[in-house]
Amino acid sequence: MAYSIFGDKFAGDSGITQLMHDLNDGLTNPDAIMLGGGNPAQIPAMVDYFNQLLGEMTATGELTASITNYDGPQGKDRFIAALATLLKHHYGWDISNDNITLTNGSQSAFFNLFNLLAGKCQDGSHKKILLPLSPEYIGYADAGLEPNMFISYQPTISVLDNGLFKYHIDFSQLVIDDTIGAICASRPTNPTGNVLTDDEIKQLDTLAQAHNIPLIIDNAYGMPFPDIIFADVTPFWNYNTILCMSLSKLGLPGIRCGIVIAKKEIITALTNINGIINLAPGSLGPAIADKLISRNDLLRLSHEVIRPYYHRKAQHAVSLLQHYIKDERFRIHKPEGAIFLWLWCDELPITTKALYQRLKARGVLIVPGEYFFIGLQQPWQHSQQCLRMNYVQSDEQMEQGIKIIAEEITRAYAAG
């Protein structure tokens, strides 16, 4: 069957669909060690909380009410109002209901934002999204309706003690001209766990405002919720910033609820797109989150349960990797947030796509790093030396999986 240009692009294979296929296949294989996908941990305290809350909402009829009626295309009014009040009170941001819209997950939000702000324009020009630090989130790569939607730049690399390293934006290399429609960065960064410093964010904001383009911050793992962020940084938003959040990493990925905070003009545009494509965003997630806010539990659970849980898991995974892999060419990006570790095998004689296949054959699923270097203009050997590993599985599975990863990395180095 002959497809349209749209069909040829979106009906084919992509890194993100392969990732989700592996995630789904792994969930049906009880022996698979799932260190690849972005599914959050089943934190016992959060699972218990949601079970109790949903039981109460069922008993009162609130659960049924949330799934038997459409909300408007902007999303559930009550939750939007509660969230605006919370953010205004907590951070002093000058926001109202007009500055928030909901989407069916963050992936939907970014698809709409990227194609709203970049691609072929009415005047015949072609705008791009600038990713100032590569690697970046795999889900961005194929989100553009137009080809060549992204441009990115190599970071500088700081080599740290104890086998760690950290990426920084190389501002000396960034080129922002009239071909750039927006700047976008995740904070914390998926895949690396990097957190852009306050100074880096301020510099990006200054550049964005100077060129009259928005700064998009992907805050799916950040503050104030789910607060999977271990660095001492300050949340950021102003009228030139588009802040994207999610309920997924609270432990609710299946309800597909994304949150966009921006100036009214952007919110109106996204709301209208919602109406055309989705009629309305889903209602269940906002109904649950509204209860969390009304009970003063949203920030409390993020700070007291979710963040400490992931911080311990990250430290444990780092200690296991450092124990089992002694080669000095192996380094771990400093874990500052998100639910992943980014592993760098310098001078690796095979690509991490080949390493991925070897690990998959042994029942361990990771994600090869090549998928994350989106929009680079020149080849970079480093992109074939890295892989993303999540650390959300049980301590026993983590150790079992890391042992296998260590064996395969050692084998690859030994083969030269």
C-alpha positions in Angstrom: 0.0 0.0 0.0 1.3 3.5 -0.9 1.3 5.8 2.1 1.4 9.6 2.2 4.6 11.4 3.1 3.2 11.6 6.7 2.6 7.8 6.5 6.1 7.0 5.2 7.6 8.9 8.1 5.5 7.8 11.0 4.5 4.3 10.1 8.1 3.2 9.9 10.6 2.1 12.6 12.1 4.5 15.0 14.2 4.5 18.1 11.3 5.3 20.4 9.0 2.7 19.0 11.7 0.0 19.3 12.2 1.1 22.9 8.5 0.8 23.7 8.3 -2.6 21.9 11.2 -3.9 24.0 9.5 -2.5 27.1 6.3 -4.3 26.3 8.0 -7.5 25.3 10.0 -7.5 28.5 7.0 -7.1 30.6 5.6 -10.3 29.2 8.9 -12.2 29.8 9.3 -12.9 33.5 13.0 -13.6 33.0 13.9 -10.4 31.2 16.0 -7.8 33.2 14.4 -4.5 32.1 17.2 -1.9 32.3 16.2 -0.1 29.1 12.7 1.5 29.1 11.6 4.6 31.1 8.9 2.9 33.2 9.1 4.3 36.7 9.6 2.1 39.7 6.8 0.4 41.5 7.5 2.2 44.8 5.6 0.3 47.5 4.5 3.4 49.4 3.2 5.0 46.2 1.4 1.9 45.0 -0.3 1.6 48.4 -1.2 5.3 48.3 -2.7 5.1 44.8 -4.6 1.9 45.8 -6.2 3.6 48.8 -6.9 6.8 46.9 -8.6 5.1 44.0 -10.6 3.0 46.4 -11.9 6.1 48.1 -12.6 7.8 44.8 -14.5 4.7 43.7 -16.6 4.8 46.9 -17.5 8.4 46.5 -18.3 8.2 42.8 -15.5 10.6 41.9 -13.6 7.9 39.9 -16.7 7.1 37.8 -17.4 10.8 37.3 -13.9 11.4 36.0 -14.1 8.7 33.3 -17.7 9.2 32.1 -17.4 12.8 31.0 -15.3 14.8 28.6 -13.2 17.7 30.0 -12.7 20.8 27.8 -9.7 20.8 25.3 -7.6 22.6 27.9 -8.1 19.9 30.4 -9.8 19.5 33.8 -10.5 23.0 35.1 -10.3 22.1 38.8 -6.9 20.6 38.5 -5.5 23.4 36.4 -6.7 26.0 38.9 -5.2 24.0 41.8 -1.9 23.6 40.1 -1.7 27.3 39.2 -2.3 28.2 42.8 0.3 25.7 44.0 3.0 26.9 41.7 2.2 30.6 42.4 2.3 30.0 46.1 5.4 27.8 46.1 7.6 29.6 43.6 6.0 33.1 43.3 5.4 32.5 39.6 2.9 34.9 38.1 0.6 32.3 36.5 -3.1 31.6 36.3 -5.4 29.1 34.7 -4.6 30.8 31.3 -1.0 29.6 31.6 -1.6 25.9 31.8 -2.9 23.2 29.4 -3.0 19.4 29.7 -2.0 16.9 27.0 -2.2 13.1 26.7 1.3 12.6 27.9 4.5 14.6 27.4 5.2 12.9 24.1 2.0 14.4 22.7 2.9 17.8 24.1 6.3 17.8 22.4 5.0 16.6 19.1 2.5 19.5 19.1 5.1 22.1 20.4 7.8 21.2 17.9 5.5 21.3 15.0 3.9 24.5 16.2 7.2 26.3 16.5 9.4 24.7 13.8 9.2 23.2 10.3 8.0 24.9 7.1 6.6 28.3 7.8 4.1 30.5 5.9 6.9 32.7 4.5 8.6 29.7 3.0 11.4 29.5 5.6 12.2 26.3 7.6 12.6 26.6 11.3 14.5 24.1 13.5 14.5 23.2 17.2 17.9 23.8 18.9 19.0 21.1 21.3 21.9 22.9 23.0 23.4 19.8 24.6 23.6 16.4 22.9 22.7 13.6 23.8 19.0 14.4 24.4 15.7 12.5 24.8 15.2 9.7 22.3 11.5 10.6 22.0 12.3 14.0 20.3 14.1 12.4 17.3 11.1 11.6 15.1 8.6 14.1 16.4 8.9 16.5 13.5 6.5 16.5 10.5 9.3 18.0 8.5 12.8 16.4 8.0 15.8 17.9 9.6 13.8 19.4 12.4 16.6 19.4 15.0 20.1 20.8 15.3 22.3 20.0 18.3 25.9 20.5 19.5 28.5 18.4 21.3 28.9 19.2 25.0 32.1 19.8 26.8 33.0 16.9 29.1 34.4 17.3 32.6 36.2 14.2 33.9 35.5 13.8 37.6 36.8 11.6 40.4 35.7 8.0 41.1 35.1 7.2 37.4 32.4 9.8 36.9 32.1 12.5 34.3 29.6 15.4 33.5 28.4 17.1 30.3 28.1 20.9 30.0 26.7 23.1 27.3 29.4 24.5 25.0 28.0 28.0 24.6 31.0 28.9 22.4 29.7 26.6 19.7 26.0 27.5 19.7 24.7 29.3 16.6 21.3 30.9 16.9 20.0 32.7 13.8 16.6 33.1 12.1 16.5 29.4 11.3 15.9 28.5 15.0 12.3 28.4 16.1 12.9 27.4 19.8 15.5 26.1 22.2 14.7 22.8 24.0 16.5 21.1 26.9 15.4 18.4 29.4 16.3 19.1 33.0 17.1 16.5 34.5 18.2 15.1 31.1 16.9 11.9 29.8 19.1 9.9 29.0 22.1 11.0 31.0 20.8 12.1 34.4 22.6 15.5 33.8 21.0 18.6 35.4 21.7 21.9 33.7 23.1 24.4 36.2 21.2 27.6 37.1 23.8 29.5 35.2 23.3 27.4 32.0 19.5 27.9 32.2 20.0 31.7 32.7 22.3 31.8 29.7 19.8 29.8 27.5 17.0 32.1 28.7 19.1 35.2 27.8 19.8 33.8 24.3 16.2 32.8 23.7 14.9 36.3 24.7 17.5 38.0 22.6 16.4 36.1 19.6 12.7 36.3 20.4 12.2 32.5 20.5 10.9 30.4 23.4 12.9 28.3 25.7 11.3 24.8 26.2 12.3 23.0 29.4 11.3 19.3 29.7 10.7 19.0 33.4 9.3 15.5 33.4 11.6 14.4 36.3 12.1 17.7 37.9 10.8 20.0 40.7 8.4 20.4 42.3 7.1 17.0 41.3 8.1 14.2 40.9 11.4 15.8 42.3 13.7 13.1 41.0 16.5 15.6 41.1 19.6 15.3 43.3 21.4 18.5 42.3 21.1 21.8 44.2 19.3 23.9 41.5 16.4 26.3 41.3 13.2 25.7 39.2 12.8 28.2 36.4 9.9 29.7 34.5 9.0 33.0 32.9 6.7 34.2 30.1 9.3 33.2 27.5 9.6 29.7 29.0 7.5 26.7 28.0 7.8 24.3 31.0 6.6 20.8 30.3 5.7 18.4 33.2 4.1 15.0 33.6 2.4 12.7 36.1 4.2 9.7 34.7 7.2 9.7 37.0 4.9 10.1 40.1 4.2 6.4 39.3 1.3 7.0 36.9 2.6 6.5 33.3 -0.5 4.6 32.2 -2.8 7.6 32.6 -0.9 9.6 30.0 -1.1 13.1 31.5 1.3 15.9 30.4 1.2 19.5 31.6 2.4 22.5 29.7 3.0 25.9 31.4 3.5 28.9 29.1 2.3 32.3 28.1 -1.4 32.5 27.2 -0.7 32.6 23.4 1.1 29.3 23.5 -1.5 27.7 25.8 -4.4 28.8 23.5 -2.6 27.3 20.5 -2.0 24.0 22.2 -5.5 23.9 23.5 -6.9 24.4 20.0 -4.6 21.6 18.7 -6.0 19.4 21.5 -9.5 20.0 20.4 -8.7 19.0 16.8 -6.5 16.0 17.4 -7.9 14.6 20.8 -11.2 16.4 21.5 -9.9 16.6 25.1 -7.1 15.3 27.2 -7.8 12.4 29.5 -9.6 13.1 32.8 -8.5 10.4 35.2 -4.9 11.6 35.8 -6.0 15.2 36.5 -8.7 13.9 38.9 -6.1 11.9 40.8 -3.6 14.8 40.9 -6.3 17.2 42.0 -6.9 15.0 45.0 -3.1 14.9 45.7 -3.0 18.7 45.8 -6.1 19.1 47.9 -4.7 16.8 50.5 -1.3 18.5 50.4 0.3 15.2 49.4 1.7 16.0 45.9 4.8 17.8 47.1 5.1 15.8 50.3 5.2 12.5 48.5 7.6 13.8 45.9 10.1 15.1 48.5 9.7 12.5 51.2 9.1 9.3 49.2 9.9 9.5 45.5 13.1 11.5 45.6 14.8 9.5 48.4 13.8 6.2 46.8 15.4 7.0 43.5 18.5 8.7 45.1 19.2 5.5 47.0 18.6 3.4 43.9 21.0 5.5 41.8 23.8 5.4 44.4 23.4 1.6 44.7 23.5 1.1 40.9 26.7 3.3 40.7 28.4 1.3 43.4 27.5 -2.0 41.6 28.9 -0.8 38.3 32.1 0.5 39.9 32.5 -2.8 41.7 32.1 -5.0 38.6 33.7 -2.9 35.9 37.3 -1.9 36.8 38.5 -0.8 33.4 39.6 2.8 33.6 38.0 3.5 30.2 34.6 2.9 31.7 32.9 6.0 33.1 29.4 6.9 34.5 27.8 10.3 34.0 27.4 11.9 37.5 23.8 10.9 38.5 22.0 14.2 39.2 18.4 13.2 38.5 16.0 11.2 36.3 15.8 7.4 36.5 18.8 6.5 34.3 22.5 6.1 34.4 24.5 7.0 31.3 27.5 4.7 30.7 30.5 5.7 28.6 32.8 3.0 27.4 35.7 5.0 25.9 37.6 3.2 23.1 34.9 0.5 23.0 35.9 -1.6 19.9 32.2 -2.3 19.0 29.2 0.0 18.8 26.7 0.1 21.6 24.1 -1.1 19.1 26.2 -4.3 18.8 26.5 -4.4 22.6 22.8 -4.0 22.9 22.2 -7.1 20.7 24.6 -9.1 22.8 22.9 -8.1 26.0 19.4 -8.6 24.6 20.5 -12.2 23.7 21.3 -12.7 27.4 18.0 -11.3 28.6 19.2 -7.8 29.6 17.6 -4.8 27.9 19.4 -1.5 27.7 19.2 1.3 25.1 22.2 2.0 22.8 23.4 5.5 23.0 23.4 6.2 19.2 19.7 7.0 19.3 20.1 10.0 21.6 22.5 12.1 19.6 19.8 13.9 17.6 20.6 16.7 15.2 24.4 16.6 15.3 26.0 17.9 12.1 29.2 15.9 12.3 29.9 12.3 13.3 31.1 11.8 16.8 32.8 8.5 17.9 31.6 9.2 21.5 28.0 8.6 20.3 28.8 4.9 19.7 30.4 4.4 23.1 27.5 5.2 25.4 24.4 3.4 26.6 21.4 4.3 28.8 20.5 2.0 31.7 17.6 2.6 34.1 18.1 1.7 37.7 14.5 1.2 38.9 14.4 -2.6 39.1 14.9 -4.6 42.4 18.4 -4.6 43.9 18.6 -8.3 43.0 17.8 -7.7 39.4 20.1 -4.7 39.2 23.0 -6.7 40.4 22.2 -9.6 38.1 21.9 -7.3 35.1 25.0 -5.3 35.9 27.0 -8.5 36.2 26.0 -9.4 32.7 26.7 -5.9 31.4 30.1 -6.0 33.0 30.9 -9.4 31.4 29.9 -8.2 27.9 31.8 -4.9 28.2 34.9 -6.8 29.5 34.5 -9.3 26.7 34.3 -6.5 24.1 37.4 -4.7 25.4 39.4 -8.0 25.6 38.5 -8.8 21.9 39.9 -5.4 20.9 
